[in-house]
Amino acid sequence: MAPGPLLIFDLDGTLFHTETVTVPATRAAFERHGLAPPSHEAVCAFIGRPGVEFSAWLTTLCPPTVAEQIVRDAAERELELIGESGVLYPGVPEMLAELEARAAAMAICSNGSRRYVEAVLGALGIGRFFAAVRFRTPTDRDKPQMLADLLRKLGRPAGGGGVVVGDRSDDVESARANGLLAVGCGYGYGRDGELDGADGVAASPAQIVGLVDRLLGAQAEVNR
């Protein structure tokens, strides 16, 4: 890999406006079984967290006889909706194209499953920007460990220079644990205080470019 910074992006709440598929998919699964669906806000609180947490929560809202089926129905409908109505946040393709010229490589580190992540990247046409994709597997402990694994696969040592961009606290934690800078996405799904440890917070995808430039510039000055 060429020398230079590595830019690692979360997916949900950072690039992908996930509620456009997850909320209606969940609603459809509950209504199919004649049940009142959880609220929009309650579903969004789980976006970006490991899928097993969301599935476990859904089962607590359903009769045991249909809980597993509702979880499966919601997941399948979500995949269908990615191609039908899923959208990126405004300005995401332009932001990625601009940063592509600045980075040695860009990658994805997401709590989503392989099937889900690949569906989003493929359907919305942004997979071409990323040299590597790290999705969550059943054996993963947490996102800092996932990022460490991704860095090894890319041949990049921890602390080797780079920025993690994401909307939840585990994105900031993964950056800190691996010696990287963190840009928080204030427009995503993080709750109040989740991004307090970030080196900067973007109010829109367009602001990410300036923050990355500023942070990497400051880092370069320190390392001289």
ZADREN-634251 format. One line per field, with one value per residue: residue number from 1; x, y, z of N, C-alpha, C in turn. Coordinates in nm, 4 decimals, decimal comma. Example, Ala and Ser with C-alpha at 12.3 -4.5 7.8 and 13.67 -1.06 7.14 Angstrom:
BEGIN
nr	c(1;2)
n_c1	c(1,3190;1,2850)
n_c2	c(-0,5690;-0,2250)
n_c3	c(0,7800;0,7080)
ca_c1	c(1,2300;1,3670)
ca_c2	c(-0,4500;-0,1060)
ca_c3	c(0,7800;0,7140)
c_c1	c(1,3200;1,2900)
c_c2	c(-0,3300;0,0030)
c_c3	c(0,7800;0,7870)
# end
This chain:
BEGIN
nr	c(1;2;3;4;5;6;7;8;9;10;11;12;13;14;15;16;17;18;19;20;21;22;23;24;25;26;27;28;29;30;31;32;33;34;35;36;37;38;39;40;41;42;43;44;45;46;47;48;49;50;51;52;53;54;55;56;57;58;59;60;61;62;63;64;65;66;67;68;69;70;71;72;73;74;75;76;77;78;79;80;81;82;83;84;85;86;87;88;89;90;91;92;93;94;95;96;97;98;99;100;101;102;103;104;105;106;107;108;109;110;111;112;113;114;115;116;117;118;119;120;121;122;123;124;125;126;127;128;129;130;131;132;133;134;135;136;137;138;139;140;141;142;143;144;145;146;147;148;149;150;151;152;153;154;155;156;157;158;159;160;161;162;163;164;165;166;167;168;169;170;171;172;173;174;175;176;177;178;179;180;181;182;183;184;185;186;187;188;189;190;191;192;193;194;195;196;197;198;199;200;201;202;203;204;205;206;207;208;209;210;211;212;213;214;215;216;217;218;219;220;221;222;223;224)
n_c1	c(0,0848;0,0481;0,2284;0,0738;-0,2328;-0,4844;-0,8278;-1,1072;-1,4328;-1,7409;-2,0620;-2,3604;-2,5562;-2,3496;-2,2592;-2,4774;-2,8238;-2,9837;-3,2335;-3,4194;-3,4628;-3,4565;-3,6515;-3,9097;-3,8954;-3,8988;-4,1459;-4,3157;-4,2750;-4,3813;-4,6472;-4,7337;-4,7810;-4,9883;-4,9268;-4,8539;-4,6071;-4,2731;-4,1769;-4,0599;-3,8450;-3,7518;-3,6559;-3,4534;-3,2706;-3,1223;-2,9810;-2,6747;-2,5652;-2,4520;-2,6052;-2,7100;-2,7930;-3,0073;-3,1819;-3,2251;-3,3594;-3,5921;-3,7172;-3,8108;-4,0359;-4,2292;-4,4691;-4,3544;-4,3969;-4,3831;-4,1621;-3,8970;-3,9544;-4,0478;-3,8170;-3,6598;-3,8206;-3,8104;-3,5398;-3,5080;-3,6839;-3,5620;-3,3255;-3,4386;-3,5472;-3,3232;-3,2315;-3,4606;-3,5543;-3,3530;-3,1193;-2,8264;-2,6737;-2,7149;-2,4658;-2,2708;-2,1472;-1,9943;-1,8287;-1,6791;-1,5474;-1,3858;-1,2208;-1,0940;-0,8780;-0,6977;-0,6209;-0,4256;-0,5617;-0,9081;-1,1497;-1,4100;-1,5586;-1,7860;-2,0673;-2,2575;-2,3861;-2,2181;-2,3770;-2,5621;-2,3983;-2,2615;-2,4797;-2,5689;-2,3408;-2,3196;-2,5763;-2,6027;-2,3874;-2,1270;-1,9254;-1,6913;-1,5157;-1,3714;-1,0970;-1,0959;-1,3250;-1,4715;-1,6900;-1,9214;-1,8750;-1,9924;-1,7999;-1,6698;-1,5529;-1,5712;-1,5873;-1,3346;-1,1580;-1,2298;-1,1444;-0,8693;-0,8090;-0,8732;-0,6778;-0,4458;-0,4872;-0,4668;-0,2068;-0,1196;0,0204;-0,1061;-0,1733;-0,0509;-0,1253;-0,4109;-0,7732;-1,0768;-1,4129;-1,7276;-2,0545;-2,1175;-2,0397;-1,8667;-1,7197;-1,5538;-1,4185;-1,2882;-1,1102;-0,9474;-0,8395;-0,6746;-0,4895;-0,5630;-0,7106;-1,0335;-1,3344;-1,6475;-1,9857;-2,2283;-2,4810;-2,5828;-2,6830;-2,6020;-2,6390;-2,6842;-2,3736;-2,2280;-2,0292;-1,8425;-1,5722;-1,4513;-1,2230;-1,3209;-1,6396;-1,8709;-2,1362;-2,2601;-2,2156;-2,0585;-1,8971;-1,7085;-1,4811;-1,3302;-1,2747;-1,1217;-0,8992;-0,8023;-0,7397;-0,5534;-0,3568;-0,2750;-0,1785;0,0373;0,2051;0,2723;0,4197;0,6504)
n_c2	c(-0,1202;0,2230;0,4936;0,7094;0,8537;0,6458;0,6071;0,5235;0,4167;0,4031;0,2562;0,2576;0,5347;0,6986;0,6883;0,5648;0,6259;0,4801;0,4385;0,4606;0,2107;0,0218;0,0932;0,0844;-0,1864;-0,3249;-0,2433;-0,3563;-0,6315;-0,6714;-0,5887;-0,7740;-0,9925;-0,9086;-0,7380;-0,4514;-0,2312;-0,1412;0,1941;0,4515;0,5975;0,4202;0,2048;0,3331;0,3855;0,1559;0,1384;0,0904;-0,0418;-0,3726;-0,6314;-0,8502;-0,7479;-0,5854;-0,7778;-0,9378;-0,7570;-0,7124;-0,9616;-0,9510;-0,8050;-0,9521;-1,2236;-1,5383;-1,7485;-1,6446;-1,4868;-1,5431;-1,5710;-1,3170;-1,1651;-1,2754;-1,2095;-0,9293;-0,8833;-0,9899;-0,8291;-0,5847;-0,6167;-0,6314;-0,3752;-0,2134;-0,1933;-0,0870;0,1481;0,2539;0,5056;0,7101;0,9481;1,2941;1,4200;1,2283;1,0586;1,2544;1,3478;1,1146;1,0782;1,3053;1,2672;1,0363;1,0995;1,1937;0,9948;0,7047;0,4713;0,3733;0,2357;0,0190;-0,0291;-0,2017;-0,2735;-0,4258;-0,7252;-0,9460;-0,9972;-0,7882;-0,5527;-0,5802;-0,5675;-0,3019;-0,1516;-0,2398;-0,1903;0,0849;0,1867;0,2551;0,0865;0,0732;0,2599;0,1561;-0,0151;-0,2260;-0,4170;-0,4539;-0,6450;-0,7413;-1,0441;-1,3534;-1,4199;-1,1932;-0,9620;-0,6831;-0,3495;-0,2098;-0,4318;-0,5386;-0,3328;-0,3387;-0,5854;-0,5320;-0,3377;-0,4942;-0,6661;-0,4874;-0,4278;-0,2258;-0,0705;-0,0208;0,3136;0,4169;0,6358;0,7916;0,8153;0,7517;0,7487;0,7957;0,7432;0,6533;0,5714;0,3504;0,3746;0,5926;0,4839;0,2685;0,4001;0,5320;0,3109;0,2052;0,3941;0,5975;0,8936;1,0456;1,1212;1,2354;1,1764;1,3878;1,3922;1,1408;0,8418;0,8426;0,8914;1,1707;1,2815;1,0616;1,1131;1,2651;1,2186;1,2433;1,3788;1,5735;1,6875;1,6317;1,8055;1,7379;1,5258;1,6711;1,8292;1,6572;1,6349;1,8756;1,8526;1,6156;1,6956;1,9034;1,7707;1,5729;1,7394;1,8750;1,6585;1,5827;1,8017;1,7728;1,5385;1,6082)
n_c3	c(0,0000;-0,0782;0,0853;0,3261;0,4611;0,6093;0,5637;0,7434;0,7362;0,9085;0,8354;0,8649;0,9472;0,8905;0,6227;0,5014;0,5035;0,7137;0,8356;0,6361;0,5384;0,7506;0,9414;0,7969;0,7202;0,9625;1,0614;0,8668;0,9109;1,1684;1,1332;0,9501;1,1063;1,2547;1,4659;1,6689;1,5598;1,6798;1,7763;1,5510;1,6610;1,8563;1,7059;1,5586;1,7590;1,7778;1,5451;1,3869;1,5979;1,7006;1,5074;1,6437;1,8851;1,8164;1,7083;1,9344;2,0960;1,9436;1,9695;2,2279;2,2061;2,0893;2,0687;2,1864;2,0054;1,7484;1,7356;1,6332;1,3630;1,2964;1,3308;1,1249;0,9029;0,9116;0,8630;0,6038;0,4562;0,4910;0,3409;0,0870;0,0630;0,0539;-0,2105;-0,3194;-0,1886;-0,0339;0,0661;0,0386;0,2632;0,1798;-0,0352;0,0139;-0,1966;-0,3346;-0,1284;-0,0710;-0,3144;-0,3206;-0,0965;-0,1672;-0,3280;-0,1449;0,0292;0,1197;0,1173;0,1452;0,3674;0,4958;0,8126;0,9758;1,1888;1,0700;0,9077;0,6717;0,4436;0,4531;0,4507;0,2064;0,0361;0,0677;-0,0166;-0,2796;-0,4008;-0,3747;-0,5023;-0,4020;-0,3377;-0,4853;-0,3871;-0,1766;-0,0417;0,1283;0,3262;0,6363;0,7997;1,0607;1,2401;1,3918;1,5845;1,6590;1,9028;1,9672;1,8239;1,8318;1,8258;1,5786;1,4079;1,4562;1,3447;1,0773;1,0164;1,0342;0,8181;0,6115;0,6248;0,7908;1,0676;1,4027;1,4926;1,2727;1,1247;1,0314;0,9966;1,1621;1,0740;1,1976;1,3571;1,6100;1,9568;1,9664;1,7366;1,7857;2,0050;1,8818;1,7143;1,9047;2,0451;1,8566;1,7908;1,6124;1,4608;1,5213;1,3602;1,4283;1,3316;1,3493;1,2461;1,2465;1,4214;1,6836;2,0354;2,2658;2,3762;2,2892;2,1032;2,2267;2,2689;2,0232;1,7741;1,6183;1,5036;1,2502;1,0968;0,8681;0,5762;0,3916;0,5520;0,6474;0,4862;0,5236;0,7984;0,8095;0,6554;0,8187;1,0614;0,9795;0,8782;1,1095;1,2534;1,0941;1,1324;1,4016;1,3891;1,2571)
ca_c1	c(0,0000;0,1236;0,2262;-0,0310;-0,3338;-0,5920;-0,9567;-1,1959;-1,5695;-1,8582;-2,1594;-2,4921;-2,5518;-2,2311;-2,2763;-2,6103;-2,9361;-3,0336;-3,3743;-3,5033;-3,4958;-3,4742;-3,7801;-4,0229;-3,8833;-3,9449;-4,2903;-4,3824;-4,2671;-4,4763;-4,7842;-4,7662;-4,8281;-5,0959;-4,8744;-4,8156;-4,4612;-4,2067;-4,1730;-3,9483;-3,7337;-3,6978;-3,5777;-3,3331;-3,1752;-3,0394;-2,9072;-2,5310;-2,5221;-2,4482;-2,7356;-2,7630;-2,8603;-3,1359;-3,2657;-3,2643;-3,4601;-3,7174;-3,7835;-3,8786;-4,1596;-4,3152;-4,5029;-4,2470;-4,4273;-4,3550;-4,0497;-3,7885;-4,0019;-4,0526;-3,6787;-3,6195;-3,8979;-3,7588;-3,4080;-3,5251;-3,7458;-3,4598;-3,2396;-3,5148;-3,5663;-3,1971;-3,2314;-3,5852;-3,5746;-3,2403;-3,0468;-2,7120;-2,6916;-2,6787;-2,3255;-2,1773;-2,0598;-1,9002;-1,7311;-1,5895;-1,4639;-1,2860;-1,1237;-1,0205;-0,7531;-0,6100;-0,5904;-0,3579;-0,6716;-1,0262;-1,2061;-1,5323;-1,5630;-1,9281;-2,1292;-2,3526;-2,3439;-2,1605;-2,4843;-2,6185;-2,2990;-2,2391;-2,6004;-2,5686;-2,2321;-2,3487;-2,6978;-2,5905;-2,2785;-2,0084;-1,8275;-1,5672;-1,4263;-1,3098;-0,9983;-1,1258;-1,4510;-1,4768;-1,8243;-1,9188;-1,8967;-2,0366;-1,6891;-1,6092;-1,5771;-1,6161;-1,5386;-1,1900;-1,0923;-1,2547;-1,0573;-0,7328;-0,8001;-0,8719;-0,5466;-0,3498;-0,5102;-0,4206;-0,0642;-0,0993;0,0311;-0,1851;-0,1053;0,0236;-0,1764;-0,5398;-0,8922;-1,1994;-1,5293;-1,8463;-2,1555;-2,1457;-1,9267;-1,7667;-1,6309;-1,4527;-1,3386;-1,2015;-1,0006;-0,8580;-0,7717;-0,5779;-0,4002;-0,6069;-0,7965;-1,1761;-1,4312;-1,7830;-2,0918;-2,3349;-2,6098;-2,6185;-2,7739;-2,5463;-2,7121;-2,6087;-2,2530;-2,1545;-1,9163;-1,7655;-1,4288;-1,4018;-1,1344;-1,4035;-1,7729;-1,9274;-2,2814;-2,3065;-2,1055;-1,9712;-1,8014;-1,6066;-1,3589;-1,2534;-1,2268;-1,0130;-0,7830;-0,7478;-0,6824;-0,4333;-0,2571;-0,2237;-0,1019;0,1632;0,2890;0,3219;0,5150;0,7719)
ca_c2	c(0,0000;0,3476;0,5676;0,8100;0,8230;0,5495;0,6583;0,4111;0,4659;0,3271;0,2568;0,3048;0,6620;0,7711;0,6963;0,5156;0,6758;0,3450;0,4339;0,4511;0,0699;-0,0571;0,1253;0,0221;-0,3323;-0,3703;-0,2193;-0,4551;-0,7637;-0,6761;-0,5775;-0,9007;-1,0846;-0,8443;-0,6774;-0,3106;-0,2231;-0,0442;0,3292;0,4940;0,6367;0,3026;0,1297;0,4095;0,3769;0,0372;0,1433;0,1031;-0,1377;-0,5083;-0,6829;-0,9443;-0,6695;-0,5447;-0,8980;-0,9779;-0,6618;-0,7387;-1,0814;-0,9182;-0,7338;-1,0433;-1,3522;-1,6349;-1,8380;-1,5813;-1,3936;-1,5716;-1,5452;-1,1721;-1,1210;-1,3141;-1,1296;-0,7922;-0,8835;-1,0123;-0,7106;-0,4810;-0,6387;-0,5945;-0,2304;-0,1444;-0,1607;-0,0200;0,2817;0,2969;0,6219;0,7644;1,0859;1,3882;1,4589;1,1199;1,0219;1,3624;1,3470;1,0002;1,1038;1,4056;1,2107;0,9275;1,1535;1,2304;0,8797;0,5872;0,3775;0,3904;0,1061;0,0161;-0,1147;-0,1916;-0,3771;-0,5019;-0,8567;-0,9424;-0,9880;-0,6537;-0,4532;-0,5942;-0,5211;-0,1554;-0,1004;-0,2701;-0,1250;0,2305;0,2235;0,3145;-0,0166;0,0957;0,3501;0,0954;-0,1197;-0,3390;-0,4067;-0,5404;-0,6578;-0,8124;-1,1885;-1,3998;-1,4356;-1,0641;-0,9155;-0,5438;-0,2778;-0,1904;-0,5548;-0,5477;-0,2373;-0,3908;-0,6915;-0,4669;-0,2755;-0,6012;-0,7147;-0,3836;-0,4086;-0,0970;-0,0824;0,0717;0,4408;0,4464;0,7555;0,7712;0,8699;0,6738;0,8357;0,7205;0,8179;0,5951;0,5741;0,2466;0,4229;0,6720;0,3904;0,1883;0,4876;0,5524;0,1856;0,1721;0,5065;0,6786;1,0069;1,0138;1,2232;1,1938;1,2211;1,4354;1,3753;0,9994;0,7859;0,8479;0,9683;1,2809;1,2441;0,9490;1,1580;1,3627;1,1906;1,2575;1,4923;1,6723;1,6349;1,6872;1,8200;1,6854;1,4603;1,7688;1,8822;1,5564;1,6623;1,9775;1,8010;1,5217;1,7735;1,9758;1,6779;1,5116;1,8440;1,8960;1,5387;1,5894;1,9018;1,7138;1,4312;1,6613)
ca_c3	c(0,0000;-0,0835;0,2110;0,3360;0,5620;0,5857;0,6086;0,7714;0,7540;0,9486;0,7257;0,9078;1,0174;0,8467;0,4773;0,4647;0,5835;0,7380;0,8756;0,5168;0,5135;0,8725;1,0047;0,7263;0,7211;1,0942;1,0654;0,7818;0,9735;1,2795;1,0832;0,8832;1,2096;1,3288;1,5879;1,6618;1,5485;1,7678;1,7213;1,4676;1,7477;1,9240;1,6077;1,5249;1,8696;1,7595;1,4189;1,4075;1,6997;1,6447;1,4696;1,7428;1,9884;1,7609;1,6985;2,0694;2,1417;1,8724;2,0235;2,3539;2,1731;2,0133;2,1307;2,1592;1,8935;1,6189;1,7508;1,5389;1,2279;1,2773;1,3120;0,9892;0,8072;0,9122;0,7986;0,4602;0,3964;0,4924;0,2244;-0,0326;0,0582;0,0248;-0,3521;-0,3602;-0,1319;0,0474;0,0138;0,1099;0,3074;0,0736;-0,0442;0,0435;-0,3090;-0,3603;-0,0198;-0,0900;-0,4318;-0,2852;-0,0030;-0,2329;-0,3795;-0,0339;0,1138;0,0648;0,0949;0,2272;0,4036;0,5758;0,9319;1,0100;1,2721;0,9901;0,8571;0,5364;0,3438;0,4608;0,4084;0,0622;-0,0323;0,0684;-0,1004;-0,4188;-0,4502;-0,3747;-0,5921;-0,3404;-0,3054;-0,5594;-0,3152;-0,0590;-0,0656;0,2167;0,4001;0,7552;0,8554;1,1878;1,2379;1,5248;1,6791;1,6919;2,0392;1,9642;1,7065;1,8370;1,7795;1,4352;1,3398;1,4656;1,2448;0,9464;0,9981;1,0050;0,6823;0,5206;0,6455;0,8554;1,2134;1,4828;1,5080;1,1517;1,0572;0,9683;1,0612;1,1646;1,0612;1,2373;1,4329;1,7416;2,0500;1,9405;1,6314;1,8554;2,0856;1,7949;1,6732;2,0188;2,0784;1,7516;1,7672;1,4997;1,4901;1,5083;1,3195;1,4586;1,2408;1,4353;1,1793;1,2495;1,5208;1,8183;2,1353;2,3251;2,4492;2,2315;2,0226;2,3041;2,2603;1,8862;1,7485;1,5503;1,4726;1,1281;1,0964;0,7402;0,5058;0,3276;0,6503;0,6791;0,4099;0,5920;0,9265;0,7827;0,6145;0,9338;1,1578;0,9251;0,8712;1,2451;1,2884;1,0201;1,1975;1,5263;1,3590;1,1947)
c_c1	c(0,0875;0,1196;0,1189;-0,1369;-0,4346;-0,7206;-1,0535;-1,3334;-1,6595;-1,9571;-2,2924;-2,4799;-2,4330;-2,2365;-2,4203;-2,7158;-3,0261;-3,1813;-3,4684;-3,5380;-3,5287;-3,6089;-3,8966;-4,0153;-3,9338;-4,0960;-4,3650;-4,3842;-4,3675;-4,6195;-4,8272;-4,8230;-4,9348;-5,0527;-4,8407;-4,6631;-4,4010;-4,1982;-4,0491;-3,8251;-3,6688;-3,6125;-3,4464;-3,2278;-3,0809;-2,9559;-2,7602;-2,4771;-2,5196;-2,5883;-2,7957;-2,8360;-2,9990;-3,2308;-3,3154;-3,3723;-3,5936;-3,7912;-3,8563;-4,0124;-4,2639;-4,3564;-4,3954;-4,2717;-4,3919;-4,2301;-3,9397;-3,8299;-4,0071;-3,9120;-3,6300;-3,6911;-3,8431;-3,6253;-3,4200;-3,5858;-3,6464;-3,3682;-3,3102;-3,5235;-3,4385;-3,1937;-3,3520;-3,5932;-3,4594;-3,1662;-2,9251;-2,7494;-2,6501;-2,5303;-2,2259;-2,0916;-1,9547;-1,7903;-1,6302;-1,4955;-1,3534;-1,1793;-1,0410;-0,8845;-0,6522;-0,5550;-0,5068;-0,4613;-0,7877;-1,0881;-1,3338;-1,5117;-1,7030;-1,9722;-2,2319;-2,2963;-2,2867;-2,2691;-2,5417;-2,5215;-2,2767;-2,3601;-2,6024;-2,4625;-2,2599;-2,4655;-2,6811;-2,4634;-2,1554;-1,9012;-1,6927;-1,4679;-1,3383;-1,2189;-1,0254;-1,2551;-1,4474;-1,6182;-1,8149;-1,9482;-1,9368;-1,9242;-1,6253;-1,6503;-1,6360;-1,5521;-1,3896;-1,1122;-1,1105;-1,1626;-0,9122;-0,7103;-0,7926;-0,7358;-0,4404;-0,3643;-0,4634;-0,2711;-0,0290;-0,0893;-0,0631;-0,1054;-0,0291;-0,0259;-0,3067;-0,6523;-1,0056;-1,3162;-1,6540;-1,9360;-2,1815;-2,0187;-1,8242;-1,6772;-1,5186;-1,3608;-1,2431;-1,0840;-0,8990;-0,7753;-0,6627;-0,4913;-0,4348;-0,6912;-0,9421;-1,2553;-1,5700;-1,8814;-2,2128;-2,4727;-2,6608;-2,7059;-2,7181;-2,6301;-2,6242;-2,4895;-2,1715;-2,0286;-1,8271;-1,6147;-1,3703;-1,3121;-1,2063;-1,5359;-1,8281;-2,0789;-2,3429;-2,1903;-2,0081;-1,8656;-1,6901;-1,4749;-1,2716;-1,1961;-1,1106;-0,8865;-0,7183;-0,6773;-0,5535;-0,3205;-0,1921;-0,1369;0,0335;0,2590;0,3508;0,4322;0,6420;0,8864)
c_c2	c(0,1241;0,4173;0,6742;0,7654;0,7193;0,6093;0,5418;0,4648;0,3591;0,3360;0,3204;0,4345;0,7475;0,7957;0,6662;0,5689;0,5567;0,3377;0,4244;0,3069;-0,0060;-0,0311;0,0630;-0,1302;-0,3901;-0,3549;-0,3264;-0,5930;-0,7767;-0,6756;-0,7044;-1,0027;-1,0207;-0,7785;-0,5310;-0,3017;-0,1270;0,0913;0,3525;0,5233;0,5168;0,2197;0,2022;0,4043;0,2583;0,0412;0,1720;0,0131;-0,2777;-0,5628;-0,7767;-0,8703;-0,6266;-0,6639;-0,9419;-0,8860;-0,6877;-0,8583;-1,0528;-0,8501;-0,8242;-1,1636;-1,4544;-1,7216;-1,7778;-1,4937;-1,4182;-1,5434;-1,3957;-1,1162;-1,1545;-1,2304;-0,9871;-0,7849;-0,9007;-0,8904;-0,5945;-0,4947;-0,6010;-0,4428;-0,1536;-0,1019;-0,0826;0,1240;0,3315;0,4132;0,6513;0,9013;1,1793;1,4252;1,3487;1,0817;1,1284;1,3676;1,2336;1,0227;1,2037;1,3484;1,0996;0,9748;1,1854;1,1100;0,7752;0,4811;0,4163;0,2531;0,1264;-0,0751;-0,0982;-0,3048;-0,4598;-0,6359;-0,8427;-0,9225;-0,8473;-0,5500;-0,4599;-0,5471;-0,3686;-0,1013;-0,1235;-0,1921;0,0259;0,2791;0,2842;0,2114;0,0074;0,1836;0,2782;-0,0225;-0,2434;-0,3105;-0,5050;-0,5361;-0,7401;-0,9608;-1,2332;-1,4099;-1,3026;-1,0185;-0,7745;-0,4743;-0,2431;-0,3130;-0,5722;-0,4546;-0,2836;-0,5002;-0,6330;-0,4041;-0,3798;-0,6495;-0,6146;-0,3576;-0,2762;-0,1161;0,0142;0,2003;0,4839;0,5667;0,7275;0,8244;0,7692;0,7712;0,7555;0,7986;0,7642;0,5921;0,4665;0,2808;0,5054;0,5813;0,3096;0,2718;0,5031;0,4260;0,1508;0,2901;0,5924;0,7967;0,9688;1,1374;1,1679;1,2514;1,2588;1,4213;1,2316;0,9621;0,7851;0,9341;1,0800;1,2268;1,1344;0,9920;1,2572;1,3407;1,2050;1,3804;1,6043;1,6081;1,7083;1,6928;1,7699;1,6134;1,5593;1,8226;1,7835;1,5870;1,7639;1,9295;1,7046;1,5974;1,8431;1,8826;1,6149;1,6141;1,8705;1,7785;1,5409;1,6890;1,8465;1,6125;1,4802;1,6754)
c_c3	c(0,0000;0,0515;0,2085;0,4332;0,5146;0,6422;0,6219;0,8073;0,8137;0,8322;0,7690;0,9872;0,9821;0,6969;0,4367;0,5602;0,6169;0,7720;0,7560;0,4820;0,6422;0,9386;0,9285;0,7224;0,8531;1,1063;0,9854;0,8467;1,0878;1,2279;1,0111;0,9812;1,2977;1,4577;1,5653;1,6570;1,6505;1,6983;1,6359;1,5538;1,8147;1,8300;1,5780;1,6353;1,8551;1,6320;1,4459;1,5159;1,6379;1,6198;1,5710;1,8548;1,9418;1,7547;1,8357;2,1245;2,0740;1,9315;2,1541;2,3290;2,1090;2,0986;2,0946;2,0367;1,7572;1,6225;1,6485;1,3959;1,1991;1,2554;1,1721;0,8841;0,7973;0,8386;0,6475;0,3916;0,3919;0,3706;0,0953;-0,0481;0,0281;-0,1217;-0,3985;-0,3124;-0,0452;-0,0161;0,1009;0,1648;0,1928;0,0792;-0,0197;-0,0770;-0,3390;-0,2538;-0,0372;-0,2075;-0,4000;-0,1932;-0,0654;-0,2819;-0,2696;0,0412;0,0418;0,0324;0,1844;0,2497;0,4842;0,6959;0,9915;1,1014;1,1959;0,9456;0,7161;0,4306;0,3379;0,4049;0,2578;-0,0178;-0,0407;-0,0271;-0,2482;-0,4740;-0,4631;-0,4434;-0,5304;-0,3056;-0,3698;-0,4847;-0,2128;-0,0939;0,0186;0,2907;0,5158;0,8107;0,9831;1,1678;1,3788;1,6279;1,7188;1,8311;2,0403;1,8448;1,7148;1,7891;1,6294;1,3568;1,3439;1,3617;1,1041;0,9184;0,9659;0,8609;0,5777;0,5332;0,7084;1,0061;1,2833;1,5025;1,3852;1,0737;0,9862;1,0530;1,0512;1,1632;1,0953;1,3306;1,5727;1,8271;2,0194;1,8226;1,6924;1,9362;1,9988;1,7446;1,7858;2,0481;1,9778;1,7094;1,6480;1,5479;1,4646;1,4674;1,3467;1,3583;1,3240;1,3759;1,1856;1,3676;1,6633;1,9110;2,1900;2,4036;2,3855;2,1573;2,0962;2,2908;2,1218;1,8732;1,6744;1,5160;1,3515;1,1392;0,9670;0,6741;0,4426;0,4231;0,6832;0,6092;0,4826;0,7246;0,9073;0,7437;0,7339;1,0307;1,1060;0,9099;1,0060;1,2883;1,2200;1,0841;1,3251;1,4987;1,2932;1,2950)
# end
